[in-house]
Amino acid sequence: MTVSPSRSGVQPASRPGRRLRRRRPDPLIRIIVALLCVSLMLVLIAVGAILWRFTVQNSRGTSGQLPAAETASPTPSPIPSFAPTLRPALVTGPPLSQPPEESPPGPSVDPDVWLADAVFIGDSRTDGLRLYGGIADVATFLCQTGLSVYKVDQNQTVIRQGENRVSVLEALGRGSYTKVYLSLGLNELGYFNPAGYAETYGRVIDAVAKRQPDARIYVQLIIPVNDARCRASGAPYYITNQAVSDYNAALAKLCADKDVTLLAAPPELLDETGQLREDITTDGAHFRPEGYALWRDYLLAHTEG
């Protein structure tokens, strides 16, 4: 007798089923997913960059003290060199032109006597005065191409003395002077921060007075540039007379509260519109040798005991 499968409890062998095949992802979907991942990564990088810039601006506050890159050794007439920061709107200052000023026909003091205990602190323009002003053998010069109030305030070692480099303030403290001439500002224009420039300049004035308590401090307003010549020579876009005017307004306000002598730009260097004379500039910002002679004579004609 044949035993029925249902009665024996033995289930019939199951019929082999079909083998399921895994469906491969559509290549188009894979491309879309990859593009989405790349886009997300770019968005994260952009957000990180914005947050970093915002943090830098906040940490800078009103002082404008961002580290500036070291520049090359001084040369007679270089283009101002430094990296600008983010470009906010410029602050509107007074008109560029200065009130007419009657200058004496020539120096009112003997340069060999007056400058024997004088020191000039400044950027490439001051270095041009050293090279072409005919007073390098008399006065002391602490200048560097690209020098700014921020470098002085931060005690960056930019002045070469022998085989070493020291800060401007350290070099200043090693001498004894009765006149200190400060000319700083052209290399600060790229920070677009007149208030921070003036605040830092105030600390520099205080530091100079601390190291030379018996000296008269002469603060020179930024001498205007020639806008057209600056553009033609490829000067940085932020070197403009509008920026010079804004910075000078902040500097003049600072000096009103300081025991310093504030000197205007020499009228002999300017044209009828208040810009640097085109015939006396090499690149719109620096002067020809005769320009440095006029600057020297102006300084010698405007002195205080």
Secondary structure, 3 states (H helix, E strand, C coil): CCCCHHHHCCCCCCCCCCCCCCCCCCHHHHHHHHHHHHHHHHHHHHHHHHHHHHHHHHHHCCCCCCCCCCCCCCCCCCCCCCCCCCCCCCCCCCCCCCCCCCCCCCCCCCHHHHHHHEEEEECHHHHHHHHHCCCCCCCEEEECCCCCHHHHHCCCEEEEECCEEEEHHHHHHCCCCCEEEEECCHHHHHHCCHHHHHHHHHHHHHHHHHHCCCCEEEEECCCCCCHHHHHHHCCCCCCCHHHHHHHHHHHHHHHCCCCCEEECCCHHHECCCCCECHHHECCCCCECHHHHHHHHHHHHHCCCC
